[in-house]
Amino acid sequence: MRRVAVTGMGVVSPLGTGVDAFFDALAAGRSGVRRLEAPFAGRLSMRVAAPCDFDGAAHFAAPRLRMLDRVSQMALVAAGEAVAQSLEATKSVAADRAGVFVGVGLGGPESTDEGYRTLYAEGSNRIKPYSVLMAMANAPAAWIGLDHGLQGPSLTYSTACSSSAVAIGEAARRIAGGEADVMVAGGAEAPLTLGTMKAWEALKTLATEDPADPSATCKPFSKDRSGLVLGEGAAMVVLEDAELARARGAPILAEVAGYGLCTDASHITRPSVEGQARAMRLALDDARLVPADLGYVNAHGTGTGANDAVETAALRQVFGARADATPVSSTKSMHGHLLGAAGALEFIACVMAMRRGVLPPTMHLANPDPECDLDYVPNAARATPGLACVMTSSFAFGGTNAVLICKAP
């Protein structure tokens, strides 16, 4: 099996565009959560979200912009940054040896919402001619493939909140098994539309706005947590065969060391201690590591009552005596929950934590929950020089659990 290197990363996030801007904000404990200013915000019961300060017109000419849903716009910008950092890894191999795997939970809801509004609210019988192409779930992967000439495997994974972690794990396996040499992998999501947010409201999983400070609304592992905060954005990495990367002098940022994938098969929304623990063990086994080898865990940490307590129990089950000594944090406290893009964004946070020797904190953790009793790096980043191996977990509605482990090069 070949070793898999990370040679490029790209981010469009509620904390900024660009990997450095994203991680600088995490390390500073800044929150991208705020009240929405969208025209439809007055119709929402929960108006707090984590939007990106992103204008597609700054990146794409008008004719092309008319063909791109917001989710594809952000995906392309993130992929462009990742490919550039990799020193154009996609051009270093034959086109059919480079591919793209993208995780997307919802496709292009902005285009879907706009089409329905035109038909039903405005009474028009015509919608945009590119509506299908903008709304289809595989649009981000298709556009990335077109932009970078990728003729190898192209797949779109939709496993709800674990989508992009699955995309990265499966892309790494294609390289490790010799089916591809270079893969662009990650996720994108743009769920901040009226229809999508009303649907999440109906599910009753969204957090209640913090009355004193809306930016502190997402409180993972806190006793007064009340739910998740929806975010948007995109995160992409370039993965390649480590030997080929070294031979061409590419920047090796990290190594994908382990990947665990399993299904709860117990409940459509309720998380499972056994399922989460099984995914962690599978990732550790794949990496040939034990819990003591891990210096940090980036938790799924959504801020819901059920997930955070279950995840704590799963970590204790897997880590045993090492659980209290292993720092764990949820960066969702700052960037919200990017659904299908969450796993990739948090994977990049892990790589940057190793590169900078800094653990991002769990913010807004002022009222610890006795059921959530691990070291959650509360309220301030922590310097951790020599950090060499970390794990990130993504757990989803539907029960698909994906865990990634990465190591310093």
CORWO-V8365 format. One record per helix or strand of 2 or more residues. SS is the DSSP state (H for helix, E for strand). FROM is the first residue (numbers start at 1). TO is the last residue. Records with the same first field share a line. If there is no record, write none. Layout:
SS = FROM-TO ; FROM-TO
This chain:
E = 4-13 ; 16-17 ; 34-35 ; 48-50 ; 98-103 ; 154-157 ; 182-189 ; 230-231 ; 233-241 ; 254-263 ; 296-298 ; 328-329 ; 358-359 ; 382-383 ; 389-395 ; 400-407
H = 19-28 ; 41-43 ; 56-58 ; 62-65 ; 70-85 ; 89-91 ; 95-97 ; 109-121 ; 131-135 ; 139-148 ; 160-176 ; 194-203 ; 214-216 ; 242-247 ; 273-287 ; 291-293 ; 305-325 ; 332-335 ; 339-356
